[in-house]
Amino acid sequence: MDGIQELKAKYLAEVADAGDESAIESVRLAAVGKKGEVSLKMRELGKMTPEERQVAGPQLNALKNEINSAIMARKASLADSALEERLRSEWLDVSQPARPSQQGTIHPISQVTEEVIAIFADLGYSVAEGPQIENDFYNFDALNIPPEHPARQEFDTFYMHRDEGDDRPPHVLRTHTSPVQIRHMEKHGAPCRIIAPGRVYRSDYDQTHTPMFHQVEGLAIDKDISMANLKWTLEEFCRAFFEVDNVELKFRASHFPFTEPSAEVDIKCSWAGGQLKIGEGDDWMEILGSGMVHPKVLTAAGVDPSEYQGFAFGMGIDRLAMLKYGIPDLRAFFDSDLRWLRHYGFASLDMPNMHGGISR
Ligand code: PHE
């Protein structure tokens, strides 16, 4: 058949020249597509004599196959070079150091809470918790603060809203962690040794007061607990927490409705050049309230005061953090200022452990 060699040469050359997928596709349509040149020639087979057809048929078929395989090979080689080109341009240097990522810090309050927990855990105390929204039984009555008691005013309590016509006494945001004492004894009875760290709320705001702050309550109840045990425990705690051996504490007679006798505790310190140092000088700084749990409180919590007695104390965690880490303004604790957090925050791996605050 005429022209087969020419067709072959022409289309194989076009396939070789095609620079991308769409060029190949146009060559394919022109050659072996429905109306392509080779296809049209195949249609002519019908008009031939059987002898002619026997020669031309296989030739045309071979041509069609040849062009098709050339197209496939060209496609594959184009894909290969595209891949090579990508590999050349999109390489990645896996040995490059990673970009620095922003790291958060542990808030001083979280750090100090963990330190306090670690020290008391070492002394055999476990952690107890209670709700921040309390009812007035746990926050006041059970702690020997009846409704007419002046201490209710002193606390600057936040009261929750009650619906109109609902005459139950309002819930309050707990003003101290002492209600956890009651909840714990009610549930677990005596003896017990717990600390209860957490948020408390009072309507007050200045350099040393914020409406939300943190306390840690301590409670130890057993059959032979005295004020001497309280004194030793608090001294031991302060030595470990402030990391000084010669801590001196002064127990100053005071009054709390829920303890009898009651004592406020001052720690000996010096203020030299605006810097506070614990364990030296002759200034005194109040750090906590404490006392022997009032028999009425034990009774309210279901513990028999003729059998059991014990001590309780409550201290401000924020205050402890300010003293230990020299932070002058309490309000900054809750401003979420990143510069402040980076300056006073702790690295995440700086985790306190049993020895964290006891570097002796
Ligand atoms: N709850 C007291 C306060 O918030 C602190 C305290 C706790 C005092 C336990 C004595 C015993 O001021």
Boltz pocket constraint, residues with backbone or C-beta under 6 A from the ligand:
constraints:
  - pocket:
      binder: B
      contacts: [[A, 175], [A, 176], [A, 177], [A, 178], [A, 217], [A, 218], [A, 256], [A, 259], [A, 263], [A, 289], [A, 290], [A, 291], [A, 312], [A, 313], [A, 314], [A, 315]]
      max_distance: 6.0
